[in-house]
Amino acid sequence: MLNDEEKKHIMEYEGKEMMESDGGNRASVHVHVYNTLTDSADSHQHVVMGVSSPADIVGRSHAHSICIRTSFVEGHWHWVDIMTDRALVMPGDTHSHYFADSTSMNDGHFHKLSNLTNLSPDLCIEAGEQRKLCKYKYKRPEDEEYN
């Protein structure tokens, strides 16, 4: 159950992007790098690597979209269009995201994929504000307050 402060926070931030300062006048968007191999199907695998979309607030955490084409193997590629899970707490005020799903069906087959994104600091910035630790609570799915 959300308390009043968490409800207010969600109302103010739901659907907005989390940002990080790059040390200059520009703000860079909070994203994650990912790199994985698909499972083997039709006697081959594909590489899936790239940068996630900007973070979107989801409940008391956030998630990222991964929308990319796999490597070109055996004369074809597949599309990957999935959302990461919510943030997972990692050491040193950082977090990561788990992702898992299947590719599009191409050339009569699809591939499954799963992995973790790279680490990213739990820092946010809003227009005109300094860097600060995010207000978001990063919970694992098995945690009682996750949903």
Secondary structure, DSSP 8 states (H G I E B T S, - for coil): ---HHHHHHHHHHTT-B-EEE-SSSSEEE---EEEEE---BTTB--EEEEE----EEETTEEE-EEEEE---BTTB--EEEEE--S-EEETTTEEE-EEEEE---BTTB--EEEEE---EESEE--TT---EE-S-----TTSTT--
